[in-house]
Amino acid sequence: MDVESDAFEVESPSTATKTRLWASLPAEVRQMILKFVCLPDSGGQCNGMSYPTVAQYASVCLEWQIFFEARTFRRLVLNPESVEEFDAVVRRDDVRLAYIQKLWLRVELSEYECPKCDEPEDVATQRDNNMIFSTCIQTLLGTLKRWDPARHGAQGVELMLSASSPSDTKHRFTRCEMKDDYPFHYAEDLDLAGSIIDYHRTNMSDPVSGLLHLSGLPPLSGDHINRVQGTPLYLQPQNGEKGRFTNQAKSLAAVPMVKGLVIRRQFFREIHIRTLSWLIGRSFVALEWFRFERTISLEPHSQLYFDRERLSLRCSLSTPERSRREFESLIILAAEAALSLPKLEIFELWGICRAKKESRAYVFRYCYEDGRPRITWRSSAEAMGAQRRIIAQWGEVAEKQSHSTLAYDVVPFEETAEKIFKSRGTCIYRHLLLKDLVFDPITQKILENEPYDWRLDEESDASQQGDTPNSNLTPNSANSDLSLLPAELAAFDNEVTAFLQHHQW
């Protein structure tokens, strides 16, 4: 018998033997091995997820299932096709709700072709889109209502809502952040090896292609914008269990699992204010925070605003000559409104007037902290003209709120008029105290870099400094860490191999 044929007769260890050998390893070593499997490929491009596709490993055994599901369920993206599958998975074992930290419901609406891209939605399309949206919302709420803080932990989930048609990026608008493969969705994604600036620089679309779509200019009526923004989505009545149409608003499930709600400006489509009020009032009953970014409508007066303890308002300013007086008038009007807001902690009013070398930027801030009221005036050029009247008006607010004397600061901007013009005013965003309420970190990055077409120069570099996530890291720190990763992985692999050989794996 030759040696080669003998080699084929050697039996490999049985599954039971392998299981016993795995179980014989210390728990710490098993965890190290599993984490090793989860490490991302240092040579590949980041795709916006924290872990590679390792979901199939969850079927090996119960221990592996718990380990890998805790990672694959940490961040989920659901669309109309997967939301029912997600419901079935949770119904089989609702312990998976404990793993979810961030959940994005990405509602995909009806597609459309040319020349419909330059026409407003018709009634049938509106009805279809409302039904898609309503079905997704109702299904998701029915799944998340199974959450029990006693069994799943009290952390809850951050829910992001968006709605768009796949056709929105195939006609006059081709913004890369609206596409399926866009990798930056949360603040933690800004630390990925491939930076958001590099990504946009590589994937930025040619603006001329949108203008000349269909071999013609966009319609003067703005219907191409109306098409992308669409009609705000309503909850549509649906067929109930007894064949009767039920009012969605009255049948919404209470879902205390949702602790944070995010609606970002990257997708132009809005959810109707009334529908949002129903969701927040009847479903998101334990909501702790809400970030609501809105695309400016072609009819901005139709958009509503909300009064809060912390309030940030942006105003429009007409000309450089009139901008200061207009801004000061709004400050005085805001003081009158603030008298009706006894719990007001921070109020921030800001405005920009772009006029090349005569550009202006203003920020007015009222803060009530530790029993001390204070106002701050920030300007790129002029001092406050109506100083006495403004101090008197806001002094009344301070007196009513705390019976304290109002403090007053003047802090000029370092940014020049030319820089304000080139940056479209985004260079002052970093000075806003309430910028985290106004912009998502991803949104702020995009807005600050778009005026420079994502080119890194002195102007755009300066806009990146200041209050940005992880600003204490050096630009090459992530790359240097990744360059050391292969050697560290090889050393770890040798240690694991030696350990397994010692224990006769």
C-alpha positions, 0 to 999 in steps of 0.5 A: 500500500503506497503512502499516498493512498494511506493518507486518504484513509486518515479520518478527520476529527468528527464534528463532535470531537471538534466541538469538544476541542473548541469547548475545552479552550478558555472562554477568553481565548474563544472570544479572541479567536471570534474577534480575530475572525471579525477584524476588517480586511486592512487592504480593502475599502471601508463600506460603512459597516464596522464588520465584514460579512460574517453573518454565515458564521452564526450558524456554526453553534449557539455561542457563535450565533450569539457572538456574530448576531450581536455584531451583525444586528448592531447596525441594520438597514431595512427597505420595503423588501427586507422589513418583513423578513426582519419581522420574521427573524425577530419573531423567531427569537426576539432576543435579537432586539437587544443587539440593535443600536442603530436602525435605518428604515430606508423607504424605497418609493416608486421609480419613474422614467423620463420625461416624468423626471421633469414633472410633479408627481401625479395622484396615483404615484402619491397614493402608491408612495404613501402606501409603501411608506405606511406599510413599512412603518406599520410593519416596523412598529409591529416588530419593535413593539416586542421590545422589553427593557427587562429582557433586552436592556434599557438602551433602546435604538436610534432610528433613522428614517428616509424616503427616496426613489431609486430614480432620484439619482438617475436624472438631473440629480446624481448626488453620491450621498443619496446612492445605495453604496454611500458609506457615511451615515453616522458620526462613527463612520467619519473615522473610516480609513477612506475619508469622506473628503476622498470619497466625495472627491472621487464620486462627485458628479458633473453638475453640467450633466444634470443641467443638460439632462434630456438635451435641455435645460431644467424647466423654469417652473422648478418641476424637476425639483418638485419631482425629487422633493415629491409630496410629503408622505402621509400614513395611508389607511390600510385594510384591517383584519376584518376587511375594513380600512383602518385609520393608521394614526389611531392604530399606531403601536407604542414603541418605547424602544426608539430613544433617538430619531434622525431625519437627515437632509441627504434625501429630499423627500419629507414626511408630512408634519402631521404624520411625524406628530402622530408617530412621535405622539403615539409610537415614539413615546419614550423619545429622548432626542430628535434631529430633524433636518429639512430641505428648504421647500420651494415654498418655505413659508409652508414649513413649520417650526418648533419652539424648544428649550434650545432653539437655533434659527437661521434668517435671510439677509438682503444686502450688505448695507441693510443686513445689520439692521435687519439682523438686529430687528430680528434679535429684538423680535426674538426677545419679545417671543422669548418672554413666552418661553420661560424654560429657554436655555439657549437661543441662537440666531444666525444669518449670512449675506453673500456679496463677494468682498462685502459678505457679512455673517452674524450670530446672536446667542442668548444663554442661561446657564447656572443661573447667569443669563448672557448674550453674545454678539458675533459679526464679521465686520460691524459692531452692534448698532442697536446695542442699548435697545437689544440689551434692554429687550433681552434684559427683560427676558433675563429679569423674567427668567432669573431676576439676574443682570444680563452679561454682554460679550462681543466676539468678532469673527476671524473669517474674512468677507471673501472667505464667507463668500467662497464658503457660502457662509459654511465657514461659520458653522463651527462657531454655532453653539447649537450646531449639533442640533442643526446639523448631523455631523455627516451633514456638516462635513458635506456642507462645509466641503461642497463649496470647494468641490471637496478640494483640500486647500487653505480655505476648506482646510480651515473649515475642518478645524474646530469642533469636529468629531475626533479632531484631536487625531492626526490626519494620518493616524488611521492609516498608520494604525492600519499599516501596523495591523497586518504584522499584529494579526500575523503575530496573533495568528502565530500565538493562536496556532501555537496554543491550539497545537499545545492543546492538541487541536 
